[in-house]
Amino acid sequence: MQTESVERETQDLGGEITYRFGIIPAFVANLSKDAVEKLKNDPRVVSVEPNTEVHAF
């Protein structure tokens, strides 16, 4: 699965994966700014977004 290869790449770039979503192929990681830029340019990666707090209405 592509998510697993991107997770390995994230770790190779010094990132720490802190959460894996079960229902969608996605994960949360702590990354350096350089790692974020590299992953944003990876064709396997759909999106890199900052972690933000979400509130229900």
C-alpha positions as CSV (number, residue, x, y, z in Angstrom):
1,M,0.0,0.0,0.0
2,Q,1.3,3.5,-0.8
3,T,0.5,4.8,2.6
4,E,3.0,2.4,4.2
5,S,5.8,3.5,1.8
6,V,5.0,7.2,2.5
7,E,5.1,6.4,6.2
8,R,8.6,4.9,5.8
9,E,9.7,7.9,3.8
10,T,8.3,10.2,6.5
11,Q,10.3,8.3,9.1
12,D,13.4,8.3,6.9
13,L,13.1,12.1,6.8
14,G,13.1,12.2,10.6
15,G,9.4,12.4,11.1
16,E,7.5,10.8,14.0
17,I,4.2,9.2,13.1
18,T,1.8,9.9,16.0
19,Y,-1.5,8.6,14.7
20,R,-2.8,6.4,11.8
21,F,-6.4,6.7,10.6
22,G,-8.2,3.4,10.1
23,I,-10.9,4.5,7.7
24,I,-8.8,6.5,5.3
25,P,-5.2,6.1,4.1
26,A,-3.8,8.9,6.1
27,F,-1.6,9.5,9.2
28,V,-0.5,12.3,11.5
29,A,3.2,13.0,12.0
30,N,5.6,15.6,13.6
31,L,7.8,16.8,10.8
32,S,10.6,19.4,10.1
33,K,9.8,22.1,7.6
34,D,12.2,20.5,5.2
35,A,10.4,17.2,5.5
36,V,7.1,18.9,4.9
37,E,8.4,20.4,1.7
38,K,9.8,17.1,0.4
39,L,6.5,15.3,1.2
40,K,4.4,18.0,-0.5
41,N,6.4,17.3,-3.7
42,D,6.1,13.5,-3.5
43,P,3.6,12.3,-6.2
44,R,2.3,9.6,-3.8
45,V,1.1,12.4,-1.3
46,V,-2.3,14.0,-1.9
47,S,-2.0,16.6,0.8
48,V,0.1,17.8,3.7
49,E,-1.8,20.0,6.2
50,P,-1.0,21.5,9.5
51,N,-2.7,19.9,12.5
52,T,-5.4,22.1,13.8
53,E,-8.1,21.9,16.5
54,V,-11.6,21.3,15.1
55,H,-14.8,22.2,17.0
56,A,-18.3,20.8,16.4
57,F,-21.1,23.3,16.1
